[in-house]
Amino acid sequence: MLAEIITIGDELLIGQVIDTNSAFIAQELNGIGASIYQITSIQDDKAHILQAFKDAESRVDIIIITGGLGPTKDDITKKTIAEYFDDTLVRDAAVTKNIEAIWKKYVRQNLLQVNRDQALVPSKATVLMNELGTAPGMWLQKNNKVFIALPGVPFEMKKLIVNKVIPKLKETYKFPFILHKTLLTYGLGESTLAQRIEDWENALPETIKLAYLPSLGSVRIRLSSKGNNAQEVKANIQAEIDKVVPLIKDVFVGFEDEVQSLELMIANKLIAAGKTLAVAESCTGGTIAEQFTQHAGASAYFNGGVVTYATASKIKVLGIDKTLIDTHSVVSAPVAEAMAKNVRELFNADYGVATTGNAGPSKGESDAEIGNVFIAVATKDCVVSASFMLGSARQRVIKKAVNKALEMLETEILKP
């Protein structure tokens, strides 16, 4: 069973809005056994929309459309759908009632005609009531193909997908079983990893697809298969996992759907040990602190942090000796170590983590090479530091520095 996602809106094509809808829809469809053949983004143009509908109908069974269902004149999707299905728009009483209720409860202004007209739907459509907004979802069928039009507002679309679209699709079609199993590895590059498991990869059965998904500091290996017999698909995937894990056991940390993020693993270790953390960041600009505080309950182990970006703030806030900076440079191991020790004491924490470096694109207050970062971790008994050359792209330098800092912190926590 093949599906295509069509997102409509000039804002997507000029990069003003990032298309997150397609990722969510694809995950939900894949979860019930629908294979995504294509994702298409098109402009708010009738001819373009009609051609996209025609092309999609020729190659897939399910077409899901998001966007262009708003009340303004540039939202032409609904009228274009009616034209494609040789249909007319009619006013739906239930949608009208929903719009009036939303207006009364939340808007409390005069209900304009353009808003009332959102209750106009193709007469051949099955309405999917949007309880969170005024634009309803619509389900239409043609030549044994189903077209599902949804509002582009993400939280409205998501509820419709989960509560209306997926259940109705499961009632309408019989889907195959699809399984993705992703192995997570740390510490080995994609090409080196691929070389190590080359013989295993070459011997994979045709029913199983392999993909490498590299990211900073890790590589994911995804195995995918589908079939009508769920137990058989699971058994085939597991047989290959049993073969490959011994080949990568030194870098294999678990399966993606089971392994927590590194900062959560660290958080749980800190909580279990009754320990706390403080951070002093320069080149990472608060990103390490954000990694922890984005998760609920961080106050149980995260005492605080400072972004001492300028040299003067390292001296004034953290009490770093100016002579130390003048002697070794602000980007150096001694300064990183002093930052880690002082921030640990400042926040009365068990562990202190510090970063200082040159993320680029210019050298700033130090003569250190762009991409040179020093990271230190301090405890009450000792302090360790390391120097890294992390490239020349600013954002990648920052992300790599955060990863290295977390890895160093975990190493210290695991020490007996």
Buried (B, 14 or more C-beta within 10 A) or exposed (E): BBBBBBBBBBBBBEEEBEBEBBEBBBEBBBEBBBBBBEBBBBBBBEEEBBEBBEBBBEEBBBBBBBBBBBBEEEBBBBBBBBBBBEBEBBEBEEBBEBBBEBBEEEEEEEBEEEBBBBBBBBEBBBBBBBEBBBBBBBBBBBEEBBBBBBBBBEEBBBBBBEEBBBEBBEEEBEBBBBBBBBBBBBEBEBEEBBEBBEEBBEEBEEEBEBEBEBEEBBBBBBBBBBBEEBEEBBEBBEEBBEEBEEBBEEBBBEEBEEBEEBBEBBBEBBBEEEBBBBBBBBBBBBBBBBBBBEEEEBEEBBBBBBBBBBBEBBBEBBEBBEEBBEEBBBBBBBBBBBBBBBBBBBBEBBBBBBBBBBBBEEEBBBEBEBBBBBBBBBBEEEBBBBBBEBEEBBEBBBBBBBBBBBBBBBEBBEEE
